[in-house]
Amino acid sequence: MELQKPKIALYVKRPFGEKLNAAFDFIKENWKPLLKLTTYLILPLCLIQALSLNGLMGGAMTMTTLANSAVANSDLGMLAGFMTYYALYMLLYLIGTAMLSSLVYTLIRIYNEREGGLQGVTLRELKPLLLRNIGRMFLLMVVSTVLVVLAMIPIGVLMYLSMFTLILTIPLLIAFSVPLALFAPIYLFEDITIMAALGKTFRLGFATWGGIFLISIIMGIIGSVLQGVTMVPWYVATVVKYFFAMSDTGSTATVSVGYSFLLYLLGIIQAFGAYLSMIFTLIGLAYQYGHASEVVDSVTVESDIDNFDKL
């Protein structure tokens, strides 16, 4: 009989290296459900996102070609098309980021609450909590956007008065933005209001600022390697198309239906790889949140006291 591995506890005070190990152990243990469910949820979005991405790059190349050849016809029309593709791409990217973050934090919460972890878990089981988290994630994005706008107003005013103020405002902006990395895990893991989650974000975030910063940097670097691997084929194919289109002779291969379809497939891989690369940072921040909760609020101690009272 195979013994079940002990779960990777979330609310544990860990040194920095052990937080990284916990995140990688979770990925290693649960990579199959992570990959399968991410594919189910995110890949359909990537099918549309690849179209907007290739349209965006095609519009940018056309505008560059006309600028180099001093042709000024239909500039407004091309600019409008370029902005439309850009807006569509950014909208899809925000939707995908919200859905992926919701899925990852749903899986981590289910992993800690479910007796068998994620073994045999299905999308149907995740649906109630996943839909709740997606709704919360979109609300969180709205609040975060408002915070960014409110923060940029005084910075813009100070910059207008004197560029010298950037010496003070930029470090302050970085100092306050780092704790916001815990906003999503706090709001999605806990059953609290958005404003309570925001207050707790700064309380836990400033207490563990260095850990959040290092986790974000290291996991971001690891994720960027994966993103680079999936992006390079699409980027090379796009550049090849651009250079052949700019040449005098041109090439039917670069504008054929087959080549366009190849670019579309590579665009799907590039978009999907970009989402997969985010998983490292999301999981790393989840265990950073668990560490911060234990350091600041002693979550497991309070839970043991509550359970003792119920005996």
C-alpha positions as CSV (number, residue, x, y, z in Angstrom):
1,M,0.0,0.0,0.0
2,E,1.4,3.4,-1.1
3,L,1.7,5.9,1.8
4,Q,0.2,9.3,1.1
5,K,2.8,12.1,1.2
6,P,2.2,14.7,3.9
7,K,0.7,17.9,2.5
8,I,2.7,21.0,2.0
9,A,1.2,23.2,4.7
10,L,0.4,26.8,3.7
11,Y,0.5,28.6,7.0
12,V,4.0,27.9,8.1
13,K,6.8,30.3,9.1
14,R,9.6,29.4,6.7
15,P,13.1,30.8,5.9
16,F,13.4,32.2,2.3
17,G,14.9,29.0,0.9
18,E,12.2,26.8,2.3
19,K,9.5,29.1,0.9
20,L,11.0,28.5,-2.6
21,N,11.2,24.8,-1.9
22,A,7.5,24.7,-0.8
23,A,6.4,26.4,-4.0
24,F,8.5,24.1,-6.2
25,D,7.4,21.0,-4.2
26,F,3.7,22.0,-4.8
27,I,4.4,22.4,-8.5
28,K,6.2,19.1,-8.7
29,E,3.5,17.2,-6.8
30,N,0.6,18.8,-8.6
31,W,1.9,19.6,-12.1
32,K,-0.6,17.3,-13.8
33,P,-3.8,18.9,-12.4
34,L,-2.2,22.3,-12.7
35,L,-1.4,21.8,-16.4
36,K,-4.6,20.0,-17.3
37,L,-7.0,22.5,-15.6
38,T,-5.0,25.5,-16.9
39,T,-5.3,24.1,-20.4
40,Y,-9.1,23.6,-20.0
41,L,-9.6,27.2,-18.7
42,I,-6.9,29.3,-20.5
43,L,-6.3,27.6,-23.9
44,P,-9.6,28.7,-25.4
45,L,-8.8,32.3,-24.5
46,C,-5.4,31.9,-26.1
47,L,-7.1,30.9,-29.4
48,I,-8.6,34.4,-29.6
49,Q,-5.6,36.2,-28.0
50,A,-3.3,34.8,-30.7
51,L,-5.5,36.4,-33.4
52,S,-5.3,39.8,-31.6
53,L,-1.6,39.5,-31.1
54,N,-0.8,38.7,-34.7
55,G,-3.2,41.5,-35.8
56,L,-1.4,43.9,-33.5
57,M,2.0,43.0,-34.8
58,G,0.8,43.1,-38.4
59,G,-0.6,46.5,-37.9
60,A,2.6,47.7,-36.3
61,M,4.6,46.4,-39.2
62,T,2.3,48.0,-41.8
63,M,2.6,51.3,-40.1
64,T,6.4,51.0,-39.9
65,T,6.6,50.0,-43.6
66,L,4.5,53.0,-44.7
67,A,6.5,55.4,-42.4
68,N,9.7,54.2,-44.0
69,S,8.3,54.6,-47.5
70,A,6.8,58.1,-46.7
71,V,3.3,57.0,-47.6
72,A,0.7,58.8,-45.6
73,N,-2.5,57.3,-46.9
74,S,-5.0,55.9,-44.4
75,D,-2.9,56.7,-41.4
76,L,-5.9,57.3,-39.2
77,G,-7.5,54.1,-40.3
78,M,-4.4,52.0,-39.6
79,L,-3.9,53.7,-36.3
80,A,-7.5,53.0,-35.3
81,G,-7.0,49.3,-36.4
82,F,-3.8,49.1,-34.4
83,M,-5.4,50.6,-31.3
84,T,-8.4,48.2,-31.6
85,Y,-6.1,45.1,-31.7
86,Y,-4.1,46.5,-28.8
87,A,-7.3,47.1,-26.7
88,L,-8.6,43.7,-27.5
89,Y,-5.2,42.1,-26.6
90,M,-5.0,43.9,-23.3
91,L,-8.6,43.0,-22.4
92,L,-8.0,39.4,-23.1
93,Y,-4.8,39.5,-21.2
94,L,-6.5,40.9,-18.1
95,I,-9.3,38.3,-18.4
96,G,-6.7,35.5,-18.7
97,T,-4.7,36.8,-15.8
98,A,-7.8,37.0,-13.6
99,M,-8.9,33.5,-14.5
100,L,-5.4,32.0,-14.1
101,S,-4.9,33.7,-10.7
102,S,-8.3,32.5,-9.6
103,L,-7.6,28.9,-10.7
104,V,-4.2,28.7,-9.1
105,Y,-5.4,30.0,-5.7
106,T,-8.5,27.8,-5.9
107,L,-6.3,24.8,-6.4
108,I,-4.0,25.7,-3.5
109,R,-7.0,26.2,-1.2
110,I,-8.7,23.0,-2.3
111,Y,-5.3,21.2,-1.9
112,N,-5.1,22.3,1.8
113,E,-8.8,21.6,2.6
114,R,-9.4,18.4,0.6
115,E,-8.4,15.1,2.2
116,G,-6.8,13.7,-0.9
117,G,-5.2,17.0,-2.0
118,L,-5.6,17.5,-5.7
119,Q,-5.6,13.9,-6.6
120,G,-8.5,13.2,-8.9
121,V,-9.9,16.7,-8.6
122,T,-12.2,17.8,-11.5
123,L,-13.2,21.2,-12.8
124,R,-16.8,20.4,-11.7
125,E,-15.5,20.2,-8.1
126,L,-13.7,23.4,-8.4
127,K,-16.5,25.3,-10.1
128,P,-18.3,26.9,-7.0
129,L,-15.0,28.2,-5.4
130,L,-13.5,29.0,-8.8
131,L,-16.4,31.2,-9.9
132,R,-16.4,33.0,-6.6
133,N,-12.7,33.6,-6.9
134,I,-13.0,34.9,-10.5
135,G,-15.6,37.4,-9.4
136,R,-13.4,38.5,-6.5
137,M,-10.4,38.8,-8.8
138,F,-12.2,41.1,-11.2
139,L,-13.3,43.3,-8.2
140,L,-9.7,43.3,-7.0
141,M,-8.5,44.5,-10.4
142,V,-11.0,47.4,-10.3
143,V,-9.9,48.4,-6.9
144,S,-6.2,48.1,-7.8
145,T,-6.8,50.2,-10.9
146,V,-8.4,52.9,-8.8
147,L,-5.4,52.8,-6.4
148,V,-3.0,53.2,-9.2
149,V,-4.9,56.1,-10.6
150,L,-5.0,57.8,-7.2
151,A,-1.3,57.2,-6.7
152,M,-0.4,58.6,-10.1
153,I,-2.3,61.9,-9.6
154,P,0.0,63.3,-6.9
155,I,3.0,61.9,-8.7
156,G,2.0,63.6,-11.9
157,V,1.5,66.9,-10.1
158,L,4.9,66.7,-8.5
159,M,6.5,65.8,-11.8
160,Y,4.8,68.9,-13.4
161,L,6.3,71.1,-10.6
162,S,9.7,69.6,-10.8
163,M,11.3,66.4,-12.3
164,F,13.6,66.4,-9.2
165,T,10.7,65.0,-7.2
166,L,11.1,61.6,-8.9
167,I,14.0,61.0,-6.6
168,L,11.4,60.8,-3.8
169,T,8.2,59.6,-5.5
170,I,9.6,56.7,-7.4
171,P,11.1,54.9,-4.4
172,L,7.9,55.6,-2.4
173,L,5.8,54.1,-5.2
174,I,7.9,51.0,-5.3
175,A,7.8,50.7,-1.5
176,F,4.0,50.8,-1.5
177,S,3.5,48.6,-4.6
178,V,5.5,45.6,-3.4
179,P,3.0,44.7,-0.5
180,L,0.2,44.8,-3.1
181,A,1.5,41.5,-4.4
182,L,-0.3,39.8,-1.4
183,F,-3.6,41.5,-2.2
184,A,-4.8,38.6,-4.4
185,P,-3.9,35.7,-2.1
186,I,-5.3,37.4,0.9
187,Y,-8.6,38.3,-0.8
188,L,-9.0,34.9,-2.5
189,F,-7.9,32.7,0.4
190,E,-9.8,34.4,3.1
191,D,-13.5,35.2,3.5
192,I,-13.2,38.9,4.1
193,T,-14.3,42.1,2.4
194,I,-12.2,43.8,-0.2
195,M,-11.3,46.8,2.1
196,A,-10.4,44.4,4.9
197,A,-8.2,42.5,2.5
198,L,-6.6,45.8,1.4
199,G,-5.8,46.8,5.0
200,K,-4.4,43.4,5.7
201,T,-2.3,43.5,2.6
202,F,-0.3,46.5,3.8
203,R,-0.1,45.2,7.3
204,L,1.4,41.8,6.2
205,G,3.2,43.3,3.2
206,F,5.2,45.9,5.1
207,A,6.1,43.3,7.8
208,T,7.5,40.9,5.2
209,W,8.5,43.4,2.4
210,G,11.9,41.8,1.6
211,G,10.5,38.3,1.2
212,I,7.8,39.5,-1.1
213,F,10.3,41.4,-3.2
214,L,12.7,38.5,-3.5
215,I,10.0,35.9,-4.2
216,S,8.6,38.1,-7.0
217,I,12.0,38.7,-8.5
218,I,13.2,35.1,-8.4
219,M,10.0,33.5,-9.5
220,G,9.6,36.2,-12.2
221,I,13.1,35.3,-13.6
222,I,12.2,31.6,-13.6
223,G,8.9,32.3,-15.3
224,S,10.6,34.5,-17.9
225,V,12.8,31.7,-19.0
226,L,9.7,29.6,-19.8
227,Q,8.0,32.5,-21.5
228,G,11.1,33.1,-23.6
229,V,11.2,29.5,-24.8
230,T,7.6,29.7,-26.0
231,M,8.0,33.3,-27.4
232,V,11.1,32.9,-29.5
233,P,9.6,30.8,-32.3
234,W,6.7,33.2,-32.7
235,Y,9.0,36.2,-32.6
236,V,11.5,34.8,-35.1
237,A,8.7,33.9,-37.5
238,T,7.2,37.4,-37.2
239,V,10.5,39.1,-37.8
240,V,11.1,36.9,-40.9
241,K,7.8,37.9,-42.3
242,Y,8.6,41.5,-41.6
243,F,12.0,41.4,-43.4
244,F,10.6,39.6,-46.4
245,A,7.7,42.0,-46.6
246,M,10.2,44.9,-46.5
247,S,12.4,43.4,-49.3
248,D,12.0,44.3,-52.9
249,T,11.4,40.8,-54.1
250,G,9.2,39.6,-51.2
251,S,8.3,36.0,-50.6
252,T,5.1,34.2,-51.2
253,A,5.9,31.9,-48.3
254,T,5.7,34.7,-45.7
255,V,2.3,35.9,-46.9
256,S,0.7,32.5,-47.8
257,V,-2.2,31.0,-45.9
258,G,0.1,28.2,-44.6
259,Y,2.6,30.7,-43.2
260,S,-0.1,32.8,-41.6
261,F,-1.6,29.7,-40.0
262,L,1.9,28.8,-38.7
263,L,2.1,32.3,-37.1
264,Y,-1.3,31.7,-35.5
265,L,-0.2,28.4,-34.0
266,L,3.0,29.9,-32.7
267,G,1.0,32.8,-31.3
268,I,-1.2,30.4,-29.4
269,I,1.9,28.7,-27.9
270,Q,3.4,32.1,-27.0
271,A,0.2,33.3,-25.3
272,F,-0.2,30.0,-23.4
273,G,3.4,30.0,-22.4
274,A,3.1,33.5,-21.0
275,Y,0.2,32.3,-18.7
276,L,2.1,29.2,-17.6
277,S,5.1,31.4,-16.7
278,M,2.8,33.3,-14.3
279,I,2.1,30.2,-12.2
280,F,5.6,30.2,-10.6
281,T,5.1,33.7,-9.2
282,L,1.5,33.1,-8.1
283,I,2.4,29.9,-6.2
284,G,5.5,31.6,-4.7
285,L,3.4,34.5,-3.4
286,A,0.9,32.1,-2.0
287,Y,3.5,30.5,0.3
288,Q,4.9,34.0,1.0
289,Y,1.3,34.9,2.2
290,G,1.2,31.8,4.4
291,H,4.5,32.7,5.9
292,A,3.5,36.3,6.5
293,S,0.2,35.3,8.1
294,E,2.0,33.0,10.5
295,V,4.7,35.6,11.3
296,V,2.3,38.5,11.9
297,D,-1.0,36.8,13.0
298,S,0.1,33.4,14.2
299,V,-2.7,31.7,12.2
300,T,-2.0,28.1,13.3
301,V,-1.8,29.1,17.0
302,E,-5.2,30.8,16.8
303,S,-6.6,27.8,14.9
304,D,-5.3,25.4,17.6
305,I,-6.9,27.5,20.4
306,D,-10.2,27.6,18.5
307,N,-10.2,23.8,18.1
308,F,-9.2,23.3,21.7
309,D,-12.3,25.3,22.8
310,K,-14.5,23.0,20.8
311,L,-13.2,19.9,22.5
